[in-house]
Amino acid sequence: MCAEQPETDAGAFTLRAPWGLEGLKGADTIIVPGTARPTVPPTPAVRDALRAAAQDGTRIASICSGTFPLAATGLLNGLRATTHWIAAELLAGSYPDIEVDPDVLYVDNGQVLTSAGAAAGLDLCLHMIRKDYGSAVAADAAWLSVMPLEREGGQAQFIVHDYAPTPRGSTLEPLLAWLQDNLGTELTLADIAAHAGVSTRTLIRRFREQTGTTPLQWLHRARLRQAQHLLESTQHTVERIGAQVDFGSLTAFRARFKKSTGVSPHSYRRAFSDRGRPGR
């Protein structure tokens, strides 16, 4: 563990680093940990040490929000990268030269690698072990860590697909409540506008102003979230759930669900159903 100072305030505890930044010299791999303050850039000394290590050919990987200090060095400019999904939009806005992919567990650019949340950092570490020592060693490491060598899908499956909240007293509140009650009904833009008593043009404008999205996009996300809830909390068949949220045919439901979450409805249920959780 290397740091600019011998001790680092980590909030609930203090970290003591046995080595200073000079310990980065000659390292084969440097891992940049997550930070509770991603908008605070690293000090010039830390930034320069990481740049110097990269120039020497050292592999540098980041875990979770550790992508932010790594991005501040400029080493990710022009590259694809990821971070925890909840901070992906902030990363993209702060560093427009980086192609941010919020759906994957990790991104390997060769010398520079990034991962999503903390658990995805373990996926990235196993990936590096496999590259360095082969699949057999990586499989043993995964077995000792009580985790799969590879996880299906990406972090999209962990994203809560809630729609944007609307201010209390919003003119859209009654309409949104009606849409929520009719997720299983086939609705067109014209149907929604007719129920609201406005033109489709006015409806789209009000949705943009108050929710930041379109009526049909809002409806799609609400249906997806309801499907996730039903898969988690009921034993209804996938076909029945698809019909309950009006995703059309079973084939269409599976395809649209996997496109949004990165996994199939059956895989999502295995991972998140109440019956599969500890203590249930």
C-alpha positions as CSV (number, residue, x, y, z in Angstrom):
1,M,0.0,0.0,0.0
2,C,1.5,3.3,-1.1
3,A,0.3,6.8,-0.3
4,E,1.6,10.4,-0.3
5,Q,1.2,10.6,3.4
6,P,2.0,7.9,6.1
7,E,-1.6,8.0,7.3
8,T,-4.9,8.6,5.3
9,D,-8.2,9.5,6.8
10,A,-10.6,6.9,5.4
11,G,-13.7,8.1,7.4
12,A,-14.5,5.3,9.8
13,F,-10.9,4.3,10.2
14,T,-7.3,5.5,9.4
15,L,-5.2,3.8,6.8
16,R,-1.5,3.5,7.4
17,A,0.6,3.1,4.3
18,P,4.0,1.3,4.7
19,W,5.3,2.9,1.5
20,G,5.3,6.3,0.0
21,L,4.8,7.1,-3.7
22,E,8.3,5.9,-4.4
23,G,6.9,2.4,-3.9
24,L,5.1,2.7,-7.2
25,K,8.4,2.6,-9.1
26,G,9.1,-0.8,-10.6
27,A,5.6,-2.2,-9.8
28,D,4.1,-4.6,-12.2
29,T,0.6,-3.6,-11.4
30,I,-0.9,-0.6,-9.6
31,I,-4.5,-0.7,-8.4
32,V,-6.2,2.6,-7.7
33,P,-8.9,2.1,-5.0
34,G,-12.3,3.7,-4.8
35,T,-12.7,7.1,-3.3
36,A,-15.5,8.6,-1.3
37,R,-14.9,12.0,-2.9
38,P,-14.7,11.3,-6.7
39,T,-14.9,15.0,-7.6
40,V,-11.7,15.8,-5.7
41,P,-8.8,15.3,-8.0
42,P,-5.6,13.6,-6.8
43,T,-2.7,15.8,-5.7
44,P,-0.1,16.7,-8.3
45,A,2.3,14.3,-6.6
46,V,-0.1,11.3,-6.9
47,R,-1.0,12.3,-10.5
48,D,2.6,12.6,-11.6
49,A,3.5,9.3,-9.9
50,L,0.7,7.4,-11.8
51,R,1.7,9.1,-15.1
52,A,5.4,8.2,-14.6
53,A,4.4,4.6,-13.8
54,A,2.3,4.4,-17.0
55,Q,5.2,5.8,-19.0
56,D,7.4,3.0,-17.6
57,G,4.9,0.4,-18.8
58,T,3.3,-0.5,-15.5
59,R,-0.3,-1.9,-15.7
60,I,-2.7,0.4,-13.9
61,A,-6.2,-0.7,-12.8
62,S,-9.0,1.1,-10.9
63,I,-11.7,-0.2,-8.7
64,C,-15.2,1.4,-8.5
65,S,-14.8,5.2,-8.1
66,G,-11.1,4.9,-8.4
67,T,-11.7,5.6,-12.1
68,F,-12.0,9.2,-11.2
69,P,-8.5,9.8,-9.9
70,L,-7.2,7.7,-12.8
71,A,-9.2,9.8,-15.2
72,A,-7.7,13.0,-13.7
73,T,-4.2,11.8,-14.9
74,G,-5.4,11.9,-18.5
75,L,-4.4,8.2,-18.9
76,L,-8.0,7.3,-19.9
77,N,-8.4,10.0,-22.6
78,G,-9.7,8.5,-25.8
79,L,-10.3,5.2,-24.1
80,R,-13.4,3.3,-23.0
81,A,-13.8,3.0,-19.3
82,T,-16.4,2.2,-16.6
83,T,-17.1,2.9,-13.0
84,H,-20.0,2.2,-10.5
85,W,-23.2,2.8,-12.4
86,I,-24.4,5.4,-10.0
87,A,-21.4,7.6,-10.8
88,A,-21.2,6.9,-14.6
89,E,-23.0,10.0,-15.6
90,L,-20.8,12.1,-13.4
91,L,-17.7,10.6,-14.9
92,A,-18.9,11.2,-18.4
93,G,-19.7,14.8,-17.6
94,S,-16.4,15.4,-15.9
95,Y,-14.2,13.8,-18.5
96,P,-15.8,14.1,-21.9
97,D,-12.7,12.6,-23.6
98,I,-13.5,9.2,-22.0
99,E,-16.0,6.8,-23.6
100,V,-17.9,5.8,-20.4
101,D,-19.7,2.4,-20.6
102,P,-22.0,2.0,-17.5
103,D,-23.2,-1.5,-18.4
104,V,-20.1,-3.6,-18.0
105,L,-18.3,-5.0,-15.0
106,Y,-14.8,-4.0,-16.2
107,V,-13.0,-2.7,-19.3
108,D,-9.5,-3.9,-20.3
109,N,-7.6,-1.5,-22.5
110,G,-4.4,-3.4,-22.2
111,Q,-2.2,-1.3,-19.9
112,V,-5.1,0.6,-18.3
113,L,-8.1,-1.2,-16.8
114,T,-11.2,0.0,-15.0
115,S,-14.0,-1.7,-13.1
116,A,-17.5,-1.0,-11.8
117,G,-18.5,-1.4,-8.2
118,A,-16.4,-3.0,-5.5
119,A,-17.5,-6.6,-6.3
120,A,-16.7,-5.9,-10.0
121,G,-13.2,-5.1,-8.8
122,L,-12.9,-8.8,-7.8
123,D,-14.0,-9.7,-11.3
124,L,-11.3,-7.5,-12.7
125,C,-8.6,-8.9,-10.4
126,L,-9.6,-12.5,-11.5
127,H,-9.4,-11.3,-15.1
128,M,-5.8,-10.0,-14.5
129,I,-4.8,-13.2,-12.8
130,R,-6.1,-15.2,-15.7
131,K,-4.2,-13.1,-18.1
132,D,-1.0,-13.4,-16.1
133,Y,-1.2,-17.1,-15.0
134,G,-3.9,-18.8,-17.0
135,S,-7.4,-20.1,-16.4
136,A,-6.4,-22.9,-14.0
137,V,-4.8,-20.5,-11.5
138,A,-7.7,-18.0,-11.9
139,A,-10.2,-20.8,-11.3
140,D,-8.4,-21.7,-8.1
141,A,-8.4,-18.1,-7.0
142,A,-12.1,-17.8,-7.7
143,W,-12.8,-21.0,-5.7
144,L,-10.8,-19.8,-2.7
145,S,-12.7,-16.5,-2.9
146,V,-16.0,-18.3,-3.1
147,M,-17.1,-16.5,-6.2
148,P,-17.6,-17.4,-9.9
149,L,-14.7,-17.1,-12.3
150,E,-17.1,-15.2,-14.6
151,R,-20.4,-13.6,-14.0
152,E,-23.1,-13.5,-16.6
153,G,-24.1,-10.0,-17.9
154,G,-22.8,-6.7,-16.7
155,Q,-23.7,-4.2,-14.0
156,A,-26.8,-3.2,-16.0
157,Q,-28.6,-6.0,-14.1
158,F,-27.9,-4.2,-10.8
159,I,-29.2,-0.8,-11.9
160,V,-32.5,0.2,-10.4
161,H,-34.5,1.3,-13.4
162,D,-36.6,3.9,-11.6
163,Y,-38.1,6.8,-13.6
164,A,-37.1,10.3,-12.7
165,P,-39.1,11.7,-9.8
166,T,-41.5,14.5,-10.5
167,P,-42.0,17.4,-8.1
168,R,-45.0,17.1,-5.7
169,G,-48.0,18.9,-7.2
170,S,-46.7,18.4,-10.7
171,T,-49.4,18.5,-13.4
172,L,-48.2,15.1,-14.5
173,E,-48.8,13.4,-11.2
174,P,-52.3,12.1,-12.0
175,L,-51.1,10.9,-15.4
176,L,-48.1,9.1,-14.0
177,A,-50.3,7.3,-11.5
178,W,-52.6,6.3,-14.3
179,L,-49.7,4.9,-16.3
180,Q,-48.4,3.0,-13.3
181,D,-51.9,1.4,-12.9
182,N,-52.0,0.4,-16.6
183,L,-48.5,-1.1,-17.2
184,G,-50.2,-4.2,-18.7
185,T,-52.3,-2.2,-21.2
186,E,-51.1,-1.6,-24.7
187,L,-50.7,2.2,-24.9
188,T,-49.7,4.5,-27.7
189,L,-48.5,8.1,-27.5
190,A,-51.9,9.1,-28.8
191,D,-53.7,7.1,-26.0
192,I,-51.6,8.7,-23.3
193,A,-52.2,12.2,-24.8
194,A,-56.0,11.5,-25.0
195,H,-56.2,10.5,-21.4
196,A,-54.3,13.6,-20.4
197,G,-56.5,15.8,-22.6
198,V,-53.7,17.4,-24.4
199,S,-52.0,17.1,-27.8
200,T,-49.1,14.7,-28.3
201,R,-46.8,17.6,-28.9
202,T,-47.8,19.2,-25.6
203,L,-47.6,15.9,-23.8
204,I,-44.0,15.3,-25.0
205,R,-43.0,18.9,-24.0
206,R,-44.4,18.5,-20.5
207,F,-42.7,15.1,-20.0
208,R,-39.4,16.6,-21.1
209,E,-39.8,19.5,-18.7
210,Q,-40.9,17.5,-15.7
211,T,-39.3,14.1,-16.0
212,G,-36.4,14.6,-18.4
213,T,-37.6,11.8,-20.7
214,T,-40.4,11.0,-23.2
215,P,-43.8,9.4,-22.3
216,L,-42.9,6.1,-24.0
217,Q,-39.4,6.0,-22.5
218,W,-40.9,6.6,-19.1
219,L,-43.5,3.8,-19.7
220,H,-40.8,1.4,-20.8
221,R,-38.7,2.0,-17.7
222,A,-41.7,1.7,-15.5
223,R,-42.6,-1.7,-17.1
224,L,-39.0,-2.9,-16.8
225,R,-38.9,-2.0,-13.1
226,Q,-42.2,-3.7,-12.5
227,A,-40.9,-6.8,-14.4
228,Q,-37.8,-6.8,-12.1
229,H,-40.1,-6.5,-9.0
230,L,-42.3,-9.4,-10.2
231,L,-39.3,-11.6,-11.0
232,E,-37.8,-10.8,-7.5
233,S,-41.0,-11.3,-5.4
234,T,-43.3,-13.7,-7.2
235,Q,-43.3,-17.2,-8.7
236,H,-45.2,-16.1,-11.8
237,T,-43.9,-17.6,-15.0
238,V,-41.7,-15.4,-17.2
239,E,-44.4,-15.5,-19.9
240,R,-47.1,-14.3,-17.4
241,I,-44.8,-11.4,-16.2
242,G,-44.2,-10.4,-19.8
243,A,-47.9,-10.1,-20.3
244,Q,-48.5,-8.3,-17.0
245,V,-46.2,-5.5,-18.2
246,D,-47.3,-5.6,-21.8
247,F,-43.9,-6.5,-23.4
248,G,-45.7,-8.3,-26.1
249,S,-44.7,-11.9,-26.9
250,L,-42.4,-14.0,-24.6
251,T,-39.7,-13.7,-27.2
252,A,-40.0,-9.9,-27.3
253,F,-40.0,-9.7,-23.5
254,R,-36.9,-11.8,-23.2
255,A,-35.1,-9.8,-25.8
256,R,-36.0,-6.3,-24.4
257,F,-35.3,-7.4,-20.8
258,K,-31.8,-8.7,-21.7
259,K,-31.1,-5.6,-23.8
260,S,-31.9,-3.4,-20.8
261,T,-30.3,-5.4,-18.0
262,G,-27.7,-7.6,-19.8
263,V,-29.2,-10.9,-18.5
264,S,-32.2,-13.0,-19.3
265,P,-35.3,-12.8,-17.1
266,H,-34.5,-16.3,-15.8
267,S,-30.9,-15.3,-14.9
268,Y,-32.2,-12.2,-13.2
269,R,-34.6,-14.2,-11.1
270,R,-31.9,-16.7,-10.0
271,A,-29.7,-13.8,-8.9
272,F,-32.3,-11.6,-7.2
273,S,-35.4,-13.6,-6.2
274,D,-36.4,-13.5,-2.5
275,R,-36.0,-17.3,-2.4
276,G,-32.4,-17.0,-3.5
277,R,-31.3,-14.5,-0.9
278,P,-29.6,-15.4,2.4
279,G,-32.1,-15.9,5.3
280,R,-35.0,-16.5,3.0
